[in-house]
Structure formats: C-alpha cells, structure tokens
Amino acid sequence: MSQQDDRPQVDRADLEWCHKSVQGVSRTFALTVDVLDEPMASHICIGYLLCRVADTVEDASNVPPEAQADILRTYDAALDPDDETDVEAFSDAVSPYLPSEAEMNDDWRVVRDAPRVVRTFEALPADVREAVTPPVRELVQGMVMFVERYADEGGLRIQSPEELEEYCYYAAGTVGNLITNLVTRHDLTAERRSRLYDTAEEFGLLLQLVNISKDVHDDYSSENNVYLPEEWLAEEGVSQEEILAPENESAVSSVVRRTAEHATSFLDDAQTYLETVPLRNGNTLAAWAIPFLLSVGTLRELLSNPEDAVTDKGVKVSRKEVFAVVSAMSSGQVEREALADLRTEIFARPYHRAPSTAD
C-alpha cells in the first residue's frame, strides 16, 4: 500500500459506512467514537476497523490455523506501504471462509468489505496513515505469531501470566499506541509525551484483561480459545479443556478472580493516561474515560461474581449503569480531576447517578 500524498478525498458514503460498521461490531467502541469529535472520530473509527478485520480472522474457529496465518500475512502485506500487495489479495485469500449471506454477521461483513475500509484509510492525510499503520501491522503480526504458536491445538491456550500479558499487548496494547500516535502528532512537551507512551499500553492491557476475564465461557465455546493461564488453572487442578465442566466452576472462578485482580494492577496507569492525554483535534476525555469507567464497573462485578464468567450468564454492568456513565461523561461536566473519585465510587457500587450530580 503506497503512502504517496496525491490521494482523493474521503468518499462520504464509505466514511458513513465505516461509522455504521463500528456500531455493529462493538457497542463499547461505538460509544467511544460517538463522543469523539471530527476529525478524531473518523481517524479512530477507521483505525479500529483495520484492527477488527484481523481480530475476526484470528478468532475464526472455522479457518484452519495455517490458513489463518497466511490470510493475516497477506493482510499485513496489504497494509505495508513498501509492499505491492493490495487488499484485493487479502479478499481473495479470505473469500473461501466467508459465511453465507444468510449467516453473515457484522464482523464478517467488515472482513468481506475490507477493501472499503482500506480505501477510506488510504484517503486520510499522510500523518494519520503514518500514525496508524505501524501499530495495526504490529497487531496483525502478533496475531500471526499466536496462531502459529498454537496451530496444533486449533485454538489459543495461554500458558502463563507472562504470555497472557504478551497476548494482551498485541491485541490491545498496540491499539493504545495507535491512539497515542494520533493524539501526539502535534507539539507536546517531552515529559508529557513520555508519560503517555509509558501508560498507553497499560490502558490497552486493562481493557483486554477485563474482556478476557468476563468472556471465559464464550471464548472457549464459540472460538476454542482459553486465555486463563494454564499455570494458574493447574494450581486449581483444572485442565484448560475442562474449564466449562460444572464440577470445575468453583476452581475456574478462582482463576477468573485472579485474572481480574491482575487487571486491577493496570488501573493506576490507565488513569494516568486519561489525566495526560491531550484534548484537541476532536479528541475528548469522554471517549477514553467511558471504556475506562465501564471496565472498573465490570471488574467490580467480576470480583463479586466470578462464577458468572464461566457460564452463559456472563458478566456485565447493567444498561442503567452504562447509560449513567455515558451521560455523565458526555455532559462535559466531569473534569480530569474527578476521575479518581468516579473510579472509587464505581468500584464500590453501581453508578446510577444523574449526570447533573457527577461533577
């Protein structure tokens, strides 16, 4: 994918399609895009969709590991500004594994229409493309590495807490760097820039570890992936292939709790990131505080009811609490200085206050 600057203007229909697609593939990330202003809203939206294409392929249990790795490598080459591979080669490679139209979901529609995402991305300014491309490619390359590492198992089987952090870095720490690349394209003090990059990966790791902790049942039953470290499960006398067995619910719940507790170790750095990130070029505090605060609420629920993550009941905060958090942050009345108190309040109990009182 070439990086020359004589690009056409972004097609409005394509851009609107990208925004609509984010709404379909991730309600949480859609909340972020909704409370960003332009141009950041579109830059983050498109960057996220580029990542989501790879994530869907990596999670696909119907695609053999060898094919997954080849498809992801082709996608990486299509994103490489120095490679002549185009995104149509990716489309050709993934085409045999696309669901039928009757079974097509929002995630696979984005994969099918990846040329539209890439075309929209290629029309963005050069400095935006240069900020987004390296972390997206690092994410894709990390996914290739993990797919090949566990090719014989047919799904990921994380072995240790160290490997879990490694995986979370590629899946989400890279996205933290993508965001940081975009918000630091203009003048910042060296100290502020350093503080952002020192905490960006931890912000991503927090969100990913929360997802891993709450989605144990779905990750195994739908995607044949086990992210709970084998090392921690073994201490409870449970194999990774038996994490959903009813008789193991208590033991696996202990590992869920341990994973959630590990996630809490990234809260301070994530908060520092929010307190430091520049708010300009359409960036807003609400965009990143909303997923941060919702992750705090989810951790509260996980630590109270870890067993729900092992069943199809699942762990999540209530719609009422989501609405309250989104409303409070979207009102513009919550300043950075209030984040620490909000975090403490949400960690203690569900947050249902009206926006007018969250100041």
Secondary structure as the mmCIF struct_conf table of DSSP 4:
data_model
#
loop_
_struct_conf.conf_type_id
_struct_conf.id
_struct_conf.beg_label_comp_id
_struct_conf.beg_label_asym_id
_struct_conf.beg_label_seq_id
_struct_conf.end_label_comp_id
_struct_conf.end_label_asym_id
_struct_conf.end_label_seq_id
BEND BEND1 ASP A 5 ASP A 5
HELX_LH_PP_P HELX_LH_PP_P1 ARG A 7 ASP A 11
HELX_RH_AL_P HELX_RH_AL_P1 ARG A 12 VAL A 25
HELX_RH_AL_P HELX_RH_AL_P2 ARG A 27 ASP A 34
TURN_TY1_P TURN_TY1_P1 VAL A 35 VAL A 35
HELX_LH_PP_P HELX_LH_PP_P2 LEU A 36 ASP A 37
TURN_TY1_P TURN_TY1_P2 GLU A 38 PRO A 39
HELX_RH_AL_P HELX_RH_AL_P3 MET A 40 ASP A 59
TURN_TY1_P TURN_TY1_P3 SER A 61 ASN A 62
BEND BEND2 VAL A 63 VAL A 63
HELX_RH_AL_P HELX_RH_AL_P4 PRO A 65 LEU A 79
TURN_TY1_P TURN_TY1_P4 PRO A 81 ASP A 82
HELX_RH_AL_P HELX_RH_AL_P5 VAL A 87 VAL A 94
HELX_RH_3T_P HELX_RH_3T_P1 SER A 95 TYR A 97
HELX_LH_PP_P HELX_LH_PP_P3 LEU A 98 SER A 100
HELX_RH_3T_P HELX_RH_3T_P2 GLU A 101 GLU A 103
HELX_RH_AL_P HELX_RH_AL_P6 ASP A 106 ARG A 112
TURN_TY1_P TURN_TY1_P5 ASP A 113 ASP A 113
HELX_RH_AL_P HELX_RH_AL_P7 ALA A 114 GLU A 122
TURN_TY1_P TURN_TY1_P6 ALA A 123 ALA A 123
BEND BEND3 LEU A 124 LEU A 124
HELX_RH_AL_P HELX_RH_AL_P8 ALA A 126 ARG A 149
TURN_TY1_P TURN_TY1_P7 TYR A 150 GLY A 154
BEND BEND4 GLY A 155 GLY A 155
STRN STRN1 ARG A 157 ARG A 157
BEND BEND5 SER A 160 SER A 160
HELX_RH_AL_P HELX_RH_AL_P9 PRO A 161 CYS A 168
HELX_RH_PI_P HELX_RH_PI_P1 TYR A 169 GLY A 173
HELX_RH_AL_P HELX_RH_AL_P10 THR A 174 VAL A 183
TURN_TY1_P TURN_TY1_P8 THR A 184 THR A 184
BEND BEND6 ARG A 185 HIS A 186
HELX_RH_AL_P HELX_RH_AL_P11 ALA A 190 LYS A 214
TURN_TY1_P TURN_TY1_P9 ASP A 215 ASP A 215
HELX_RH_AL_P HELX_RH_AL_P12 VAL A 216 GLU A 223
STRN STRN2 VAL A 226 VAL A 226
BEND BEND7 LEU A 228 LEU A 228
HELX_RH_AL_P HELX_RH_AL_P13 GLU A 230 GLU A 235
TURN_TY1_P TURN_TY1_P10 GLU A 236 GLY A 237
HELX_RH_3T_P HELX_RH_3T_P3 GLN A 240 GLU A 242
TURN_TY1_P TURN_TY1_P11 ILE A 243 LEU A 244
HELX_RH_3T_P HELX_RH_3T_P4 PRO A 246 ASN A 248
HELX_RH_AL_P HELX_RH_AL_P14 GLU A 249 THR A 264
TURN_TY1_P TURN_TY1_P12 SER A 265 PHE A 266
HELX_RH_AL_P HELX_RH_AL_P15 LEU A 267 THR A 276
BEND BEND8 VAL A 277 VAL A 277
TURN_TY1_P TURN_TY1_P13 ASN A 281 GLY A 282
HELX_RH_AL_P HELX_RH_AL_P16 LEU A 285 SER A 304
HELX_RH_3T_P HELX_RH_3T_P5 PRO A 306 VAL A 310
BEND BEND9 THR A 311 THR A 311
TURN_TY1_P TURN_TY1_P14 ASP A 312 LYS A 313
HELX_RH_AL_P HELX_RH_AL_P17 ARG A 319 SER A 330
TURN_TY1_P TURN_TY1_P15 SER A 331 GLY A 332
HELX_RH_3T_P HELX_RH_3T_P6 ARG A 336 ALA A 338
HELX_RH_AL_P HELX_RH_AL_P18 LEU A 339 ALA A 348
BEND BEND10 ARG A 349 ARG A 349
HELX_RH_3T_P HELX_RH_3T_P7 PRO A 355 THR A 357
#
